[in-house]
Amino acid sequence: MFSWVNREHGGRNAEGEMFQTVTEGLQSLYTKKLLPLEQTYLFNDFHSPALEPADFNNKPMVLLVGQYSTGKTTFIRYLLEQDFPGMRIGPEPTTDSFIAVMHGETEGVIPGNALVVDPNKPFRKLNSFGNAFLNRFVCSQMPNQVLQSISVIDTPGILSGEKQRISRGYDFAQVLQWFGERVDRIILLFDAHKLDISDEFSEAIRAFRGQDDKIRVVLNKADQVDTQQLMRVYGALMWSLGKVINTPEVARVYLGSFWSKPLQNMENRKLFEAEAQDLFKDIQSLPRNAALRKLNDLIKRARLAKVRGQGRRERCI
């Protein structure tokens, strides 16, 4: 299922330089052309920090977001087909940290303060969020076939009700926005029995504004309701999403039960299997489309830098 290919063809640029991969060419283009423009117009002070080699060379990343007990950690385990270091599963909020699940030759957990000084990891700019965040950020690495092609970011369970008043000690929405700008896919997980979108969840979704093409929705634990109830749940979910995702296009919603246990209700088994295949195909496409996504991001940065430069020139005049 997960025999993914991650090859990019080399080429020659207008100046005659030969590159082994498209990513290498994009990195050279950014360093020589766009970065000096960003530095001239102080782009990093107003928009986004300068890109580093790790931002070009890292594997595609998938960000999982959802309320506690919707099955985010279990989803990762289902995707990897094995446990990963540092995972915790339970009915109450168990994941209170951002966990970057990445490929490594040996199993282990790397704390956040060590991650942000590693030039080979794309997390150096997270240092600006302070120790309160870094103490809640770890990298779980392990040798796994799936992780050779992608990395997965597990996020703290989003709180609801009275729990929303608990301070995390750092700007949760800003951290999500930082990841949203850099990942290749954002998956919003919902529980078939927990469709309410809390204030913190709404704020989290708003943090992904401008990244709508990356968002996918998973209605998890769908085998715990019958067909008629599932139709009602799906309709309620779409109505709730319509209030917080202000786009003309409806987000793709995948129905299923993403864990290794047998289905509790077999009525929609074929539907769930087809939906799971569609979701996995979407994730499998990320390595093949990684270079295109990086090119798209560079074009966005170039346009923003151009607008920034025009604004400065107009003020000078």
N, C-alpha and C positions, 0 to 999 in steps of 0.2 A: 504493500500500500504506500510506503514512504520511500520508494527508491527514486529520490529526487536528483535532478541534474542541475548543476550550478556552474555552467560554462558560459563564458562571454568571449566573443570574437575580438581579436585585436584589430588595429587599423592605424592609418597614418593621418596626421592632422595637416592643416593647411601649410604649416611651416616645415613639413617633411619629417617630423619626429615620428618614430614608430612606437606604438604601445601594444603591450601584450593583451590587455583587456580594455573594455570600454570604461570601466571604473578608473583605471590608471589614467586614461586620457582625460576624464572629467576632473580628476584631482589636479592634473597639470594645468588644465584650463582655468580652474578656480584659483589656484595659487598664483598664476602669472597674470590673469586678466581681472577676475572679479575681486579677489582679496585686496589688492591695492586700492580699488575703488571704495570698498567698504571701509578701509582704514582712513581714507581721505575724508569721507563724509561721516565718520564716527558711527557707522551702521550698528556696531555691537552695543552702543549705549542706548539705542532707541528701539531696536528690533530683536536681533538674535546674535549670540556670540559667534565669533569666527569659527569656521569648520576646521577640524583637525584630521590628520590621516586616518585615525580610527573611525571617523564618521563615514569615510568612503569605503574602508576595508571591512567593516563589521558585517555580520550576517543580517539578513532581514529580521525584523523584530515584530512580534505579535503582543499586543497589550490587552490584558484581560481586566475588565472592570465590571463590578456588580455589587449588590448588597451582600452582607454576610450570609452564609449558608445557602448560596445559590449554586454552589458546586464549581467555583473557579479552580481551586486546587485539585479537585477530583478530575476536572476537565483536562488539566495539564497531565495528570497521571495517565488518563485514558489516551491522550495524544502520544505520550512517550512510551506507553505500555510498560512502565515500571515506576517505582517510587523515586523521588529525588531528594537529596540531602536538605534537611530543614523543613520538610513538608509537615503540616499539621492539619487534620481534618476533624471538624466537630460541628454541632448544631449552633453554637454561639460563635461570636467573632474570635477566630483562632489566628488568622493571618493579620497581624497588626503591622506588617512590614512590607515594603516593596522587595520582591524577590526576583532577581534576574536569573532565569534558568538558562545556562549556557553550556556549550561543549567544553570539555576539558579532559585531559588524559587520565587524571585521577579524580575521584570523588572528593568533594570538600565544600566548605562554606567560606567565602571571603567577605569580611566586614566592609561596610561602606567607606570608612575612612581610608582603607587600603585601595579600594576600587577607584576612587577619584584621583589617585596619584599614579595609576597604571596607564601609560600612554597607549597600550594595546587594547584598552577597553574604551568604549564611546561614552564614558560617564564623567569625564573630568570636569565639565561645566556644572555638574550637580553640586559641586563644592559650595556654590553661592547660596544654597538653601540652609547651610549651617549644620551644626552638630545634632540638633533635634531631629532633623531628617536623616542625616547619615547614620545615626544610631538605629534607625528603622529601615535601613537599606542594606541588603546583602546580595551576594552572587552565589548561587548554588550551581556548581559545575560538576559534570559527570560525562563519561564516555557513552554517548547514545547516538544511534544512527540518525534520528530525526534532528537532533541538535547540531549535526554537521551541516545542516542547511538553513536552520532558523534558530532564533533565540526567543524565549517566551518571558514576558514580564508579568508576574502575579502582583496584584495590588491589594492593599488592605480592604477588608470588607466595608462597604459604605454603610454608614449608620442610619438608623431611622428612629422616629419617636423621640423619647427623652434622651436617648444615647447621642443624638446629634449635638447636644449641648457640651459634650466632652471635647475639650481642646486637644488637638493632636500636637501642638507645639510648633508646627510649621504650616506653610500655606499649601494645603492639600491640592487645591484647584490649580495653583501655579505649577506644582510638580507634574500633575496630570497633563497640563498644557505643554510642558517641556517634552514629556515623553510623546504626546500626541503629534508633535511636529516632526519627530524623528523616527517613529515606528512606521511599519509598512501596513499594518492592519490593526484596527481597534475593534475588539469584540465585547459587546455589552451582554452580560449574562443575566437572565431573569429566571426566577423559579415560577413554575405553573401555579403555585399557591401564594406567591408573594409578588404581585404586580404593581403595588403602589410605588411611585417614584418619589422618594423623600426629597426634602429641600437640599440635602447634601448631594444626592444623586443628580438632581436637576442642575446644580452648580457644576458637578463633574462633567455632565454632558455638554453644558455650555462652554466648558474649557476646550472642547474639541471643535469649536466653531471654525470653519474654514478647512476642516479635515473630513468633510462629510463623505468623500469618496472612499475613505479608508474604513468607515464604520460598517460593521455587520452586527446583527442581533441574534442571539441564541435563546430560545425558550426551552430551558432545561427541565428535566423531570416531567416531561410531557406524558410519560407512560403512566403517571399516577392519577390521570383523569380519563374518563371515557370520551368517545368521539364527540358527543353533544357538548359536554363540558369544555372540551378542547376548543371547539369553535367559539364558544363564549369567551374563553380565556384569550384566544388569539385576537378577537375583536377588541376586548378590553385593553390588551397590550398596545395595539395599534392606536387606539384612542389616546392612551396615556403618552405614547411616544410623540404623537402629533402635536402635543402641547409644548414639548421641549425641543424637538428637532424641527426647526423651521426651514424645511427644504421642500421644493415641489415634488421631488422624487421620494418614494416610500423606501425606507431602509429594508434590505433583504433580511428576512427573519427565517432562521433555521429551527425546525421543530425536532425534538428528540430527547433522549436520555443518555447523556454522555458519561457513562461509567461502565465497569465491566460486569456488573450484576445483571441477572436475567430481567427482562421487562416484566413489570407488575401487571400490565394490561396489554394483551397481544392484538387488540383490535387494529391498531395502526402500525403494526410491525414493519410492513413493507414501506410505508411512508417514512418512518423514522430511519430505516436503512438507506433509503434514497436521499433523504435530507443530510444524513451523516456523510455520505459519499460526496454530495455537492459541496459541503463545508470543507472537507478534506482536500478536494480538488482546488478550491479557492486558496487554501493555505499552501498547497503544493505549488501553485503558480507564482508564489512570492519570490523565490530565488530566481526564476526565469525573468521576472519583471523588475528585479532590483535595480538594474542599471537605468531603466526607463524612469523609475521613481526618483532616483538620484538626479537624473537630468531635469525632471519636472521641478524638483526642489531648487535646483540651481537657477532655473528660469524665474521662479518666484522670487528668489533672493535678488537676482539681477534687476527685476522690475522694481522691487522695493528700494533697492539702492539707487536706482535711477530717479525715482520719485523723491527720495531723500535729497539727492544732489540738486534736483531742480528746485526744491523748496529752499535750500540754502542759497542758491544763486538769486532767486527772486527776493529774498530778504536783504541780500547784499545790494541789490539794485534799489 
